[in-house]
Amino acid sequence: MIIRPATPDDARAIAALIAGFQRELTVDPDGAGAEGFLASVSEAAERRYLASPRYRFLVAERAGALAGFIALRDGSHLFHLFVAAPHQRTGVARMLWQRARDLAGQEQPGGIVAFTVNASPGAVAAYRAFGFRPAGDLVERDGIRFLPMRLTVAAAPGTEEESP
């Protein structure tokens, strides 16, 4: 398994991987009502994210094919984490998360206090296994459903430290 920084050349494979989960990500399995969300995960949109300094993408490759990828926005929001079906439950997601988390901590002056994610219902258990906890109620908006979650890494100055 190779884990490397993504490049704009990865946009097509990244968008295709996300598209494979569309039925699980949208309230309507056909995507009705989620057109804005679907446009936000298109190849063109992923190419823009990959070119933006706000996003840090890592891809995992096995035998030259995309096994999965992760993207953090602004160093602390887990924006995307997808693993191709043949590679699920093999540790790919955990490896990507650990690498992204470690890199974010190195790049952020003073370290990261917390990470957030808007978890699709099918991914909540995986994020719980990473230490994330619900940070609100289930949200249904723009044709998608998600649970806001948070992982407190260290206490912010003047607060009590939370543990995962």
C-alpha positions in Angstrom: 0.0 0.0 0.0 1.3 3.4 -1.0 -0.1 6.5 0.7 0.9 9.8 -1.0 -0.3 13.3 -1.4 -3.0 13.6 -4.0 -2.6 15.8 -7.1 -5.1 17.3 -9.5 -4.5 14.3 -11.8 -6.3 12.2 -9.1 -9.6 14.2 -9.4 -11.2 11.8 -11.8 -10.5 8.7 -9.7 -11.6 10.5 -6.5 -14.9 11.7 -8.0 -15.6 8.2 -9.4 -15.0 6.6 -6.0 -17.4 9.1 -4.4 -20.0 8.6 -7.1 -19.9 4.9 -6.3 -21.4 5.8 -2.9 -24.0 8.2 -4.1 -27.0 5.9 -3.2 -25.7 5.7 0.4 -24.9 9.4 0.7 -28.2 10.9 -0.6 -31.6 10.8 1.1 -33.1 9.7 -2.3 -31.1 6.8 -3.7 -31.4 8.4 -7.1 -29.9 11.7 -5.9 -33.1 13.8 -6.3 -32.8 16.9 -4.2 -29.1 16.5 -3.7 -28.0 18.1 -7.0 -25.9 20.7 -5.1 -24.1 18.1 -3.1 -23.5 15.9 -6.2 -22.0 18.9 -8.1 -19.7 19.5 -5.0 -18.2 16.1 -5.5 -17.9 16.1 -9.2 -14.5 15.8 -11.0 -14.4 19.5 -11.6 -15.1 20.3 -7.9 -12.6 17.8 -6.7 -10.0 19.3 -9.0 -10.7 22.7 -7.4 -10.3 21.3 -3.9 -7.1 19.6 -4.8 -5.7 22.9 -6.1 -6.8 24.9 -3.0 -4.4 25.5 -0.1 -7.4 24.9 2.3 -7.5 21.2 1.5 -5.0 18.5 2.1 -5.7 15.2 0.3 -3.9 11.8 0.7 -4.6 8.8 -1.5 -4.0 5.2 -0.8 -3.0 3.0 -3.8 -2.8 -0.8 -4.1 -1.4 -2.3 -7.3 -1.6 1.1 -8.9 -5.3 1.6 -8.3 -7.1 4.0 -5.9 -8.0 2.1 -2.7 -9.2 5.1 -0.8 -8.5 8.8 0.0 -8.9 11.3 2.7 -9.2 15.1 2.6 -8.9 17.6 5.5 -10.2 21.1 5.1 -8.5 23.9 7.0 -6.4 21.3 8.9 -9.1 20.1 11.2 -12.3 19.2 9.3 -12.4 15.7 7.9 -13.9 16.7 4.6 -13.8 13.3 2.8 -12.9 9.8 3.6 -13.8 7.1 1.1 -12.4 3.5 0.7 -13.3 1.4 -2.3 -15.5 -1.6 -1.5 -12.8 -4.3 -2.2 -10.5 -2.5 0.3 -13.0 -1.9 3.1 -12.4 -3.5 6.5 -8.7 -3.9 5.7 -7.3 -1.0 7.7 -7.1 1.5 4.8 -9.4 4.1 6.4 -7.5 3.9 9.7 -4.1 4.3 7.9 -5.4 7.3 6.0 -6.9 8.9 9.1 -3.8 8.4 11.2 -1.5 9.8 8.5 -3.8 12.8 7.9 -4.2 13.4 11.6 -0.4 13.3 12.2 0.3 15.6 9.2 -2.3 18.1 10.4 -0.8 18.2 13.9 2.7 18.8 12.4 1.4 21.6 10.1 -0.7 23.4 12.7 1.2 25.8 15.1 0.4 24.7 18.6 -1.2 21.5 17.4 -4.8 20.6 16.7 -7.4 21.0 19.5 -10.2 19.1 17.7 -11.3 17.5 14.5 -14.8 17.6 13.1 -16.6 15.6 10.5 -20.1 15.5 9.0 -20.6 11.7 9.0 -23.0 9.9 6.7 -25.1 7.5 8.8 -23.3 4.5 7.3 -19.9 5.9 8.4 -20.8 6.8 12.0 -19.5 3.5 13.5 -16.1 4.0 11.7 -15.8 7.5 13.0 -16.7 6.4 16.5 -13.9 3.8 16.3 -11.5 6.7 15.5 -12.7 8.4 18.7 -15.2 10.9 17.2 -18.4 11.6 19.2 -21.7 13.1 18.1 -21.7 16.9 18.3 -25.3 17.4 17.5 -28.4 15.8 16.1 -28.8 14.1 12.7 -29.1 16.7 10.0 -31.0 16.4 6.8 -30.3 19.2 4.3 -29.9 19.6 0.6 -30.8 16.0 -0.1 -28.2 14.4 2.2 -28.2 13.2 5.8 -25.3 13.5 8.2 -24.3 13.5 11.9 -22.0 16.3 13.0 -19.2 14.6 15.0 -16.1 15.9 16.9 -12.9 14.4 18.2 -11.2 16.5 20.9 -7.4 15.9 20.7 -6.2 18.3 23.4 -7.8 20.8 25.7 -8.0 24.3 24.5 -6.4 26.8 26.9 -8.6 27.4 29.8 -10.9 24.3 29.3 -11.0 20.9 30.7 -9.5 18.2 28.6 -11.9 15.8 26.9 -10.9 12.2 26.1 -12.2 10.2 23.1 
